[in-house]
Amino acid sequence: MRWIVRGALLFILAFANLNDIWSPDVVPNTLLVWSLAREGDLDLDEFTIPDGAPTGPGYAGIPRQTYYFRACGISTFTGTPSAPRSLGGPPPPGPNDHVCSIFPPGISLLAVPVLLPFVVADPAASDLALLVQSGHFAAAVLETLAALLLWSVVRRFTTARWALGLVLVYWLGTSVRTVASQALWQHAGVHLAIALALWLVLHERPATLARELLAGITLGFGVVARQTTALVALAAVRVPRLDAAWPSIGLLAGVAIGALPLLLYQQLAFGSAFESGYGAKPFDAPVLSGIYALLLSPSRGLLVYEPWAAFGLVSLALAWRRPGHVAERLRSLGVSWIALLLLYATYAEWWGGRVFGPRFLDDLAPLIVVALAWGIGQGVLARTWSRVLFWLAAAWSLLIFNAAAFVYDPAGWDTVPINVNFHPERLLDWSDPQWLSVLASLPAADLRVVVAALLSALILAVLLRLELTRPV
């Protein structure tokens, strides 16, 4: 019952901001569920309108040249697209091509059981508001499951109060509050995969072959949700020793099994198991500039938005100086965090679109939180000054992410006066950072924001009272 209540309160918190934070990116993820349930196929033809056709009032269909569509297979499109395309992305579908999403299918597959009642309610997917809100519902369900698993793992290494605090920092002081739980982006699927894998194998006792295999399958399916999860999956495979060879092989075999749906999807949708829907994305940006942008830039830097994460990184580094199965596993997973940082540092679109916070690096937020929980037991926050510094850093993250949860509009600062997708230099400008714009808008808050803040505070108060007053 305790876990049900915890999950219910976290789930409600995902809606308590009373603010629709979404992106057009999430639409095809939801439409794929409708297509699978209604027609049993992968194309999204039924949700599109022909090129040049007028759109009626409300949601009448999506132009085929929209940036998140591509041809199922080889495009026959010729000419100049009517809408901007992502750098390195595939061309739009031709007039007679079937239409597919550019995004991997994992998050849609995870959302199928959650969204089926919404498909029944609107079989034609004619209501855009229903598509967005149903995606929000599914994302919140998946993130709630991830948070509960994370809570269980964190509790293995620290006290009940520290576990509560770290889970709330994860839920309210990262992009979970402004991205992953708010719409059907791929991040909720990645968080769930990583949290479940950690729950399966992160113990001081050696993991069994069965648990290693299941963790591998979980991380492999995380690749189906978002291909960069492969960095975590591969790093989790420790260098085999005589006493660890079979578990490591089991985890690697599980990864291969879990990733199979992605290869099958790409074969069916694009005609090649190894063709990504994203196309040939450019990873040729200067790596040092990218590292600065991802860690310290004023409007996307991880250590600007989440300075408390530095303590988690210290814990990952400390794992190299500690014995034990958990330390050994964290060493491998720390390598995956560095690999993800370097990968996105070279990515031409490192900022991740019009969002609030460092959403790319926040894919590994569960790892940072678990590493920090382990680090607390190893003395990372043993001194009073370090605990004060940690909670000050966490308070900053809680302030800006919850302010954004109430008032952030992807069509606001990110597009006015210039669109950051076409002028990313604005993200490096300390004179006008994104978070300052959000904080500056709070004094003009309307009644909706006041009600959302009070509702969020009430839910949080109930959770704190339940957790802090009952026996462990």
C-alpha positions as CSV (number, residue, x, y, z in Angstrom):
1,M,0.0,0.0,0.0
2,R,2.9,2.4,0.8
3,W,4.2,2.1,-2.7
4,I,0.8,2.6,-4.3
5,V,0.3,5.8,-2.3
6,R,3.8,7.0,-3.2
7,G,3.2,6.3,-6.9
8,A,-0.2,8.0,-6.8
9,L,1.2,11.2,-5.3
10,L,4.1,11.4,-7.7
11,F,1.7,10.7,-10.6
12,I,-0.6,13.6,-9.5
13,L,2.4,15.9,-9.2
14,A,3.1,15.3,-12.9
15,F,-0.3,17.1,-13.6
16,A,-0.4,19.5,-10.7
17,N,1.5,22.2,-12.6
18,L,-1.7,22.7,-14.7
19,N,0.6,23.7,-17.6
20,D,0.7,21.9,-21.0
21,I,4.4,21.5,-21.8
22,W,4.8,19.7,-25.0
23,S,6.4,19.7,-28.4
24,P,5.3,18.6,-31.9
25,D,8.0,15.9,-31.5
26,V,5.6,13.9,-29.3
27,V,2.7,13.8,-31.8
28,P,4.0,10.9,-33.9
29,N,4.9,8.8,-30.9
30,T,1.2,8.9,-29.9
31,L,-0.1,8.5,-33.4
32,L,2.0,5.3,-33.8
33,V,-0.1,3.8,-30.9
34,W,-3.3,4.7,-32.8
35,S,-2.0,3.2,-36.0
36,L,-0.9,0.0,-34.3
37,A,-4.3,-0.4,-32.5
38,R,-6.5,0.6,-35.4
39,E,-4.8,-0.7,-38.5
40,G,-2.0,-2.9,-37.2
41,D,0.6,-1.2,-39.3
42,L,3.5,1.2,-38.9
43,D,2.7,3.9,-41.4
44,L,0.9,7.1,-40.4
45,D,-0.8,7.8,-43.7
46,E,-4.2,8.1,-42.2
47,F,-3.2,11.1,-40.1
48,T,-1.8,13.2,-42.9
49,I,-3.2,15.5,-45.6
50,P,-1.8,15.8,-49.2
51,D,0.8,18.4,-49.9
52,G,-0.8,21.8,-50.4
53,A,-4.2,20.7,-49.2
54,P,-5.9,23.2,-46.9
55,T,-6.3,22.3,-43.2
56,G,-9.8,22.6,-41.7
57,P,-10.7,24.0,-38.3
58,G,-9.3,22.1,-35.4
59,Y,-7.2,19.0,-36.0
60,A,-7.9,17.8,-39.6
61,G,-4.6,16.2,-40.4
62,I,-0.9,16.9,-40.6
63,P,1.0,18.1,-43.7
64,R,3.1,15.2,-45.1
65,Q,6.2,17.4,-45.2
66,T,6.2,18.1,-41.4
67,Y,9.7,17.7,-40.0
68,Y,9.0,14.6,-38.0
69,F,7.7,12.6,-41.0
70,R,9.8,10.7,-43.5
71,A,9.1,8.1,-46.1
72,C,8.6,4.5,-45.2
73,G,11.6,3.3,-47.2
74,I,13.3,5.4,-49.8
75,S,11.7,8.8,-50.4
76,T,10.7,9.8,-53.9
77,F,10.4,13.5,-52.9
78,T,12.0,16.0,-55.2
79,G,12.2,19.7,-54.8
80,T,12.5,21.9,-51.8
81,P,10.7,21.0,-48.5
82,S,7.9,23.4,-47.5
83,A,9.0,23.1,-43.8
84,P,12.5,23.2,-42.3
85,R,14.1,19.7,-41.8
86,S,16.5,18.7,-39.1
87,L,20.2,18.8,-39.9
88,G,21.2,15.5,-41.6
89,G,17.6,14.2,-41.4
90,P,15.9,12.3,-44.2
91,P,13.9,14.1,-46.9
92,P,10.1,14.3,-46.5
93,P,8.0,11.6,-48.1
94,G,7.1,11.9,-51.8
95,P,3.4,12.4,-52.8
96,N,2.9,8.7,-53.2
97,D,5.1,7.4,-50.4
98,H,3.9,5.9,-47.2
99,V,4.5,8.1,-44.2
100,C,6.5,7.0,-41.2
101,S,7.8,8.7,-38.0
102,I,11.5,9.6,-37.8
103,F,11.5,8.6,-34.1
104,P,12.2,5.1,-32.7
105,P,9.1,3.1,-31.6
106,G,10.1,2.1,-28.1
107,I,8.1,4.8,-26.2
108,S,5.0,4.1,-28.3
109,L,5.2,0.4,-27.6
110,L,5.5,1.0,-23.9
111,A,2.5,3.4,-24.0
112,V,0.2,0.9,-25.9
113,P,-1.5,-0.6,-22.8
114,V,-1.9,2.9,-21.2
115,L,-3.3,4.6,-24.3
116,L,-5.7,1.9,-25.5
117,P,-8.7,3.5,-23.7
118,F,-7.9,6.8,-25.4
119,V,-7.9,5.0,-28.8
120,V,-11.3,3.7,-28.0
121,A,-12.5,7.1,-27.0
122,D,-11.3,8.7,-30.3
123,P,-10.7,6.0,-32.9
124,A,-9.9,8.6,-35.6
125,A,-7.4,10.5,-33.6
126,S,-9.2,13.6,-34.6
127,D,-8.6,15.6,-31.4
128,L,-5.1,17.0,-31.0
129,A,-5.8,18.0,-27.3
130,L,-6.6,14.3,-26.6
131,L,-3.4,13.2,-28.3
132,V,-1.3,15.5,-26.2
133,Q,-3.1,14.8,-22.9
134,S,-3.1,11.1,-23.4
135,G,0.6,11.2,-24.1
136,H,1.1,13.2,-20.9
137,F,-0.9,10.5,-19.1
138,A,1.3,7.7,-20.5
139,A,4.5,9.6,-19.8
140,A,3.5,10.2,-16.2
141,V,2.7,6.6,-15.7
142,L,6.1,5.5,-17.1
143,E,8.0,8.1,-15.1
144,T,6.1,7.1,-11.9
145,L,7.2,3.5,-12.4
146,A,10.8,4.6,-13.0
147,A,10.7,6.8,-9.8
148,L,9.4,4.0,-7.6
149,L,12.1,1.6,-8.9
150,L,14.7,4.3,-8.3
151,W,13.4,4.9,-4.8
152,S,13.8,1.2,-4.1
153,V,17.4,1.2,-5.4
154,V,18.4,4.3,-3.5
155,R,17.0,2.9,-0.3
156,R,19.6,0.1,-0.4
157,F,22.4,2.6,0.1
158,T,21.0,5.3,2.4
159,T,18.4,6.2,5.0
160,A,14.7,6.6,4.4
161,R,14.9,10.4,4.7
162,W,17.8,10.6,2.2
163,A,16.0,8.3,-0.2
164,L,12.9,10.5,0.0
165,G,14.9,13.7,-0.6
166,L,16.8,12.2,-3.5
167,V,13.7,10.9,-5.2
168,L,12.1,14.3,-4.9
169,V,15.2,16.0,-6.3
170,Y,14.9,13.6,-9.2
171,W,11.2,14.2,-9.7
172,L,11.1,18.0,-9.1
173,G,14.7,19.1,-9.7
174,T,15.5,17.7,-13.2
175,S,13.9,17.7,-16.6
176,V,11.5,15.1,-15.4
177,R,9.4,18.0,-14.1
178,T,9.5,19.9,-17.4
179,V,10.0,17.3,-20.1
180,A,9.9,13.5,-19.4
181,S,6.7,13.4,-17.4
182,Q,4.9,16.1,-19.3
183,A,4.5,14.5,-22.8
184,L,5.3,11.4,-24.7
185,W,9.0,12.1,-25.4
186,Q,11.4,9.1,-25.4
187,H,13.0,10.0,-22.1
188,A,10.4,8.3,-19.8
189,G,11.2,5.0,-21.6
190,V,14.9,5.5,-21.1
191,H,14.5,6.4,-17.4
192,L,12.3,3.3,-16.9
193,A,14.8,1.0,-18.6
194,I,17.8,2.3,-16.6
195,A,15.9,2.3,-13.3
196,L,14.7,-1.3,-13.8
197,A,18.1,-2.5,-14.8
198,L,19.7,-0.9,-11.7
199,W,17.0,-2.4,-9.5
200,L,17.9,-5.8,-11.0
201,V,21.6,-5.8,-10.6
202,L,22.9,-3.1,-8.3
203,H,23.6,-5.1,-5.2
204,E,26.7,-5.8,-3.2
205,R,26.1,-9.5,-3.8
206,P,26.9,-10.8,-7.3
207,A,23.9,-10.7,-9.6
208,T,22.6,-14.0,-10.9
209,L,22.7,-14.9,-14.5
210,A,18.9,-14.5,-14.7
211,R,19.1,-11.0,-13.3
212,E,21.9,-10.0,-15.7
213,L,19.9,-11.4,-18.6
214,L,16.8,-9.5,-17.6
215,A,18.8,-6.3,-17.0
216,G,20.3,-6.7,-20.5
217,I,16.8,-7.1,-22.0
218,T,15.6,-4.0,-20.2
219,L,18.5,-1.9,-21.4
220,G,18.2,-3.4,-24.9
221,F,14.6,-2.2,-25.0
222,G,15.8,1.1,-23.8
223,V,17.7,1.3,-27.1
224,V,14.3,0.7,-28.8
225,A,13.1,3.8,-27.0
226,R,16.2,5.9,-27.6
227,Q,19.3,4.6,-29.4
228,T,21.8,6.4,-27.1
229,T,20.8,4.0,-24.4
230,A,23.2,1.6,-26.1
231,L,26.0,3.5,-24.4
232,V,24.6,2.5,-21.0
233,A,23.9,-1.0,-22.1
234,L,27.4,-1.7,-23.4
235,A,29.1,0.1,-20.5
236,A,27.1,-2.1,-18.1
237,V,28.8,-5.2,-19.4
238,R,31.8,-5.5,-17.1
239,V,35.1,-7.0,-18.3
240,P,34.6,-10.7,-17.8
241,R,36.5,-12.4,-15.0
242,L,36.4,-16.1,-14.2
243,D,33.8,-15.5,-11.6
244,A,31.8,-12.9,-13.7
245,A,32.1,-14.1,-17.3
246,W,28.7,-15.8,-17.6
247,P,26.7,-12.9,-16.0
248,S,28.5,-10.5,-18.3
249,I,27.7,-12.6,-21.3
250,G,24.1,-12.9,-20.0
251,L,23.7,-9.2,-19.8
252,L,25.2,-8.7,-23.3
253,A,22.9,-11.4,-24.7
254,G,19.9,-9.7,-23.0
255,V,20.9,-6.4,-24.7
256,A,20.8,-8.1,-28.1
257,I,17.4,-9.6,-27.4
258,G,15.9,-6.4,-26.0
259,A,17.1,-4.4,-29.0
260,L,15.6,-6.8,-31.6
261,P,12.3,-4.9,-31.9
262,L,14.2,-1.8,-33.1
263,L,15.9,-3.8,-35.9
264,L,12.6,-5.4,-36.8
265,Y,10.8,-2.0,-36.9
266,Q,13.5,-0.5,-39.0
267,Q,13.4,-3.4,-41.4
268,L,9.6,-3.2,-41.8
269,A,9.4,0.6,-41.8
270,F,12.5,1.6,-43.8
271,G,13.5,-1.6,-45.6
272,S,16.8,-2.0,-43.7
273,A,17.3,-3.2,-40.1
274,F,20.2,-0.8,-39.7
275,E,18.7,2.4,-41.1
276,S,17.8,4.9,-38.4
277,G,14.7,7.0,-38.9
278,Y,16.7,10.0,-37.9
279,G,18.9,9.8,-41.0
280,A,22.6,10.7,-41.1
281,K,22.8,13.0,-38.1
282,P,26.0,15.2,-38.0
283,F,28.3,14.5,-35.1
284,D,31.1,16.8,-36.2
285,A,30.9,19.8,-33.7
286,P,34.0,20.8,-31.7
287,V,34.1,18.5,-28.7
288,L,35.4,21.1,-26.2
289,S,32.9,23.7,-27.2
290,G,30.2,21.0,-26.9
291,I,31.3,19.9,-23.4
292,Y,31.1,23.5,-22.2
293,A,27.7,24.0,-23.8
294,L,26.3,20.8,-22.2
295,L,27.8,21.4,-18.8
296,L,28.1,25.2,-18.3
297,S,26.2,27.1,-20.9
298,P,23.7,29.5,-19.2
299,S,20.6,28.0,-20.9
300,R,21.3,24.3,-21.2
301,G,24.3,23.5,-18.9
302,L,23.7,20.6,-16.6
303,L,25.7,22.2,-13.8
304,V,23.8,25.4,-14.2
305,Y,20.4,23.9,-14.0
306,E,21.3,21.0,-11.7
307,P,24.5,21.9,-9.7
308,W,23.6,19.2,-7.2
309,A,24.5,16.6,-9.9
310,A,28.2,17.4,-9.3
311,F,28.0,15.3,-6.1
312,G,26.7,12.4,-8.1
313,L,29.6,12.8,-10.5
314,V,32.0,12.9,-7.5
315,S,30.4,9.6,-6.4
316,L,31.0,8.0,-9.8
317,A,34.6,9.1,-9.6
318,L,34.9,7.7,-6.0
319,A,33.7,4.3,-7.3
320,W,37.2,3.9,-8.9
321,R,38.7,3.9,-5.4
322,R,36.3,1.6,-3.7
323,P,36.0,-2.2,-3.7
324,G,32.8,-4.1,-4.1
325,H,30.3,-5.2,-6.8
326,V,28.4,-1.9,-6.6
327,A,31.5,0.2,-7.1
328,E,32.6,-2.0,-10.0
329,R,29.2,-1.5,-11.6
330,L,29.2,2.2,-11.1
331,R,32.7,2.5,-12.6
332,S,31.3,1.0,-15.8
333,L,28.2,3.2,-15.7
334,G,30.3,6.2,-15.1
335,V,32.1,5.5,-18.4
336,S,28.6,5.5,-20.1
337,W,27.9,9.0,-18.7
338,I,31.2,10.3,-20.1
339,A,30.4,8.6,-23.4
340,L,27.0,10.2,-23.6
341,L,28.6,13.6,-22.8
342,L,31.1,13.2,-25.5
343,L,28.6,12.0,-28.0
344,Y,26.2,14.9,-27.5
345,A,29.2,17.3,-27.3
346,T,29.9,16.6,-31.0
347,Y,26.2,16.7,-32.0
348,A,25.4,19.6,-34.2
349,E,22.0,20.1,-32.4
350,W,23.4,19.6,-28.9
351,W,20.8,21.8,-27.2
352,G,17.9,19.4,-27.8
353,G,15.3,21.7,-29.3
354,R,12.9,24.1,-27.5
355,V,12.8,22.7,-24.0
356,F,13.6,23.8,-20.5
357,G,16.8,22.3,-19.1
358,P,19.5,19.8,-20.2
359,R,17.2,17.1,-21.5
360,F,19.9,15.1,-23.3
361,L,22.1,14.6,-20.3
362,D,19.1,14.1,-18.1
363,D,18.6,10.7,-19.8
364,L,21.1,9.5,-17.2
365,A,19.5,11.3,-14.2
366,P,18.6,8.0,-12.6
367,L,22.2,6.9,-12.7
368,I,23.4,10.2,-11.1
369,V,20.8,9.9,-8.3
370,V,21.7,6.3,-7.5
371,A,25.4,7.0,-7.6
372,L,24.8,9.9,-5.2
373,A,22.9,7.6,-2.8
374,W,25.8,5.1,-2.8
375,G,28.2,8.0,-2.4
376,I,26.4,9.2,0.7
377,G,27.2,5.8,2.3
378,Q,30.8,6.3,1.3
379,G,31.1,9.7,2.9
380,V,30.6,12.0,0.0
381,L,28.2,14.2,2.1
382,A,29.7,13.3,5.5
383,R,30.7,16.9,6.4
384,T,28.1,19.5,7.4
385,W,29.4,22.0,4.9
386,S,29.0,19.5,2.0
387,R,25.4,18.7,3.0
388,V,24.6,22.4,3.2
389,L,26.2,23.0,-0.2
390,F,24.3,20.0,-1.7
391,W,20.9,21.2,-0.4
392,L,21.5,24.8,-1.6
393,A,22.3,23.4,-5.0
394,A,19.2,21.2,-4.9
395,A,17.1,24.2,-3.8
396,W,18.2,26.1,-6.8
397,S,17.2,23.3,-9.1
398,L,13.9,22.9,-7.3
399,L,13.2,26.6,-7.7
400,I,13.9,26.9,-11.4
401,F,12.4,23.6,-12.6
402,N,9.2,24.2,-10.6
403,A,8.9,27.7,-11.8
404,A,9.3,26.4,-15.3
405,A,6.7,23.7,-14.7
406,F,4.2,26.5,-13.9
407,V,5.0,29.1,-16.5
408,Y,7.4,27.8,-19.2
409,D,6.1,28.1,-22.7
410,P,8.2,26.4,-25.5
411,A,6.9,29.2,-27.8
412,G,8.2,31.9,-25.5
413,W,11.8,32.6,-24.8
414,D,13.0,29.8,-27.1
415,T,11.4,31.5,-30.1
416,V,11.2,35.2,-29.2
417,P,12.9,37.3,-30.5
418,I,14.8,34.5,-32.3
419,N,14.3,30.7,-32.5
420,V,17.1,28.9,-30.7
421,N,16.9,26.0,-33.1
422,F,18.2,28.3,-35.8
423,H,20.3,30.6,-33.5
424,P,21.8,28.4,-30.8
425,E,24.3,31.1,-30.0
426,R,21.5,32.6,-27.8
427,L,21.9,29.6,-25.5
428,L,25.4,30.7,-24.7
429,D,24.5,34.3,-23.8
430,W,24.8,35.0,-20.1
431,S,23.0,38.3,-20.3
432,D,19.6,36.6,-21.0
433,P,19.5,33.0,-19.8
434,Q,16.4,30.9,-20.2
435,W,16.0,30.3,-16.5
436,L,16.1,34.0,-15.7
437,S,13.3,34.6,-18.2
438,V,11.2,32.0,-16.4
439,L,11.8,33.5,-12.9
440,A,11.1,37.0,-14.2
441,S,7.7,35.9,-15.4
442,L,6.6,34.6,-12.0
443,P,5.4,38.1,-10.7
444,A,2.9,38.3,-13.5
445,A,1.5,34.8,-12.7
446,D,-2.2,34.4,-13.2
447,L,-4.7,32.5,-11.1
448,R,-3.9,29.2,-12.8
449,V,-0.3,29.5,-11.7
450,V,-1.3,30.3,-8.1
451,V,-3.7,27.3,-8.0
452,A,-1.0,25.0,-9.5
453,A,1.6,26.1,-7.0
454,L,-0.9,25.6,-4.1
455,L,-1.9,22.2,-5.4
456,S,1.7,21.1,-5.9
457,A,2.5,22.2,-2.4
458,L,-0.4,20.4,-0.9
459,I,0.5,17.1,-2.7
460,L,4.1,17.5,-1.6
461,A,3.0,18.2,2.0
462,V,0.9,15.0,2.1
463,L,3.8,13.0,0.7
464,L,6.2,14.4,3.3
465,R,3.8,13.9,6.2
466,L,3.2,10.3,5.2
467,E,6.9,9.5,4.8
468,L,8.3,11.4,7.7
469,T,5.7,10.4,10.4
470,R,5.4,6.6,9.8
471,P,7.9,4.0,10.9
472,V,10.5,2.9,8.4
